[in-house]
Amino acid sequence: MSWLSEEEIVKHLRSLEKKEPRETFVNGLEERLLTELQMVKKKQAVKLFVWKAASITTVALLAISLTHGNGNDNHIPEEGISTKPIAEPTIQEKLGYDTVAPEYLSRQEHTVHKTESIPNPNTMKQDAPGVEHKNEPASSKTPKQANTVQNTARQQDEAGSSLSELKQIATQRFQQLIGKQQQQQFEINDALSDYAEGHGDVVFVRMLKGIPYVEERYRIGVSKDLGVTGVQYIPDLDRQVDPSMLPDPKKAIPLAQAEQAFAKQLRLAYVEKQAIKRDPFNGQPKVTSPSVQYVLPDSFYIHAETGERVLIDENPLSLQPIEVKPKAESLRVGSLEEAKEVITKQLQLDLEPSGLAQQKGDKQTRYVWENGYVLTEEKTGNVVAFNLSGKSNSLNASVLTEAQSEEMAVRFLEQYLPAGIDQLVRSDVDAGEHQIAFRFLPVFNQIPVLDRVFEVSVDRQSGQIVAFSGDLAHAPENLPQKSDLIAPEMAAKQYLSHTPLQLVYIWPKNYEKPLLVYTQLKQVSRYEFLDATTGKLIDTRP
Amino acid sequence: MKGMYRTYYRDVYQFLLFFTGNENDAEDLTQEVFIRLLRALPQYDSTRSGIKTWIMSIAKHTAVDHYRKRKLKYLFMDKWIKTLPTSDGLPEAILDAKEEKKRVEEALHKLKPQYRMVMILRCIKGYTIKETAEVLECSEAKVKVDYHRAIKMLQQKLRLPREGGWLHELVE
């Protein structure tokens, strides 16, 4: 393929199709927002009323205490009664929001305007403004905002009559659409449906041999007040299902066996700074705590006949630990002069004679030259990243293999890794023709730490390390002990009790016929994690 | 609120769709953006930025947050970047154009998030440098630098499609 000019690239980008969102989604979301707004206003009104009542009570008590006092001009208050002037409620108190204080918000906005980069998660302990990190494990006390998910409350309306009303509206419309006879071939699937107060999306799935065939379904948007707000048909147009080709559900393994398979694939991971409370404005963590969790897969299919896991469009990763002997050498830069030394001698990066400039950011300092940069923590000078972006490569030189490149990367890390990190696992690799990039995680107690990523990029011609990011100065701290963990079977049991596996037919691409599998139809939210010390699913939604 | 939603939902959705490359994710995130917006509306200060810029900056934060979480999850998700689909019997010229567009889109998704957002806002949504800088909460100079670097990276990726691409997305 020939080289594209800037104009051609821009032209291609401009011509990319700007897809419209689904009408059902748009209407449904609007409905939800209006409902939320009403709830917010009600809460606001209640809080304001309570504040007013409290104020009046305080004034009354004050008046009583003054009236019954001993006449002393000093007005020494009786114990327990405040004589402070009654303050005007803050905006938060008036509105009843659990939001960020204005002074914090303006400080954060100011900080954000100064920062020119997305903060490196590895340095969040030092960098992130306003984030409180608790050293005790996330499960040691239940944070206010992180609620254990006991059921599907966010998706299912607990007011049974409201929910059945929505289903009734949807069913009537569905029957009108496809006729009573056809309708009997479908059933409502709650796991795929979405309910909130007064509105929702009701999903009808085709049933074959008594089992949901999820490739064909209807989604009907409904509202208690407006009725049907939209209809979406998700057909399986490419293929016609012949019921005779479907696996016999009677041959399916018992649910318990599938649940065991689910438990077996649960993997432990540490998250050193697990968010347990988030900023409602931008969803960023406000309070973090170390946690150990069982990582939940985004998609999970167990073949109902063989009990084996079915991988669809997936490549399993190998998490073979790599033993390392950290030398804990210092990699830090305190000044422009030191930067030149470190860049040229320690990192052996090409530094143009024309110059190195120093730029101060938010709690970080960047040393920049034409072909690269080095990023450091402002306070300590510890290097947290560098990148030699403009390095040219000779195409005539021999190319290092992936294994050889990985060895170069590990050797580089070993030089600077802090004491206490004895093992790494390689979590990802992205191989290009000229460079190959690796991601490693440190391992403690045979458990990888997910948010302590070391990224190392190797030039495949020279073996030089041309890019890096990570926290080399500190080993992860206060991680929960392995003795506090519960067995994966117990965690899986609790988790599956409210997000159960279901027996369904799927027909993935590149398969000749449908499969009968156990799977979870409800998707895991990015805000949820499965605590490995309690087995509870923690929701950290802002 | 209703008027604001109806005015801006399309912009937010399309931005998130180009950023994630996935319609389900884009819907999910669009919902999240407007829920956050609803809760943060009392704090909106019109002297700091226009409403559109403010909404898009919430979208940007939401997108980055989603991206970070997915990057950690990829360890156990066992998912790789999807491959190009096979041809579907179209005439060659049309197929070439479709393939070209798909390659450009794929290359866009391989850019690091900061560059991706600059390209989406500048080239696809047609924002000015000033507007882009306000949404991304950085300087105009940085927008220009990132734009040129993104063009360079796209040129490299489209010339050599196997070039690696995700390093240091969370830095800079």
Interface residues (C-beta under 8 A of the other chain):
Chain A: M1 S2 W3 L4 E6 I9 V10 H12 L13 R14 S15 L16 K18 K19 E20 P21 R22 F25 V26 L29 E30 R32 L33 L34 E36 L37 V40 I91 L95 Y97 T99 V100 P102 L105 E109 V112 H113 T115 E116 S117 I118 P119 N120 P121 R267 A269 V271 P280 F281 N282 G283 Q284 V295 P297 D298 S299 L311 D313 E314 N315 P316 L317 Y373 L375 V384 A385 N387 S389 S427 D428 D430 A431 G432 E433 H434 Q435 I436 A437 L441 P448 L450 D451 E455 S457 A467 S469 R526 P542
Chain B: M1 K2 Y5 R6 Y9 R10 Y13 Q14 L17 F18 E23 A26 E27 T30 Q31 E32 F34 I35 R36 L38 R39 A40 P42 Q43 R48 I58 H61 T62 V64 D65 H66 R68 K69 R70 L72 K73 Y74 L75 F76 M77 D78 K79 W80 K82 E100 K101 V104 E105 L108 P113 Q114 M119 C123 I124 G126 E137 C138 S139 K142 R149 I151 L154 Q155 L158 R159 L160 P161 R162 E163 G164 G165 W166 L167 H168 E169 L170 V171 E172
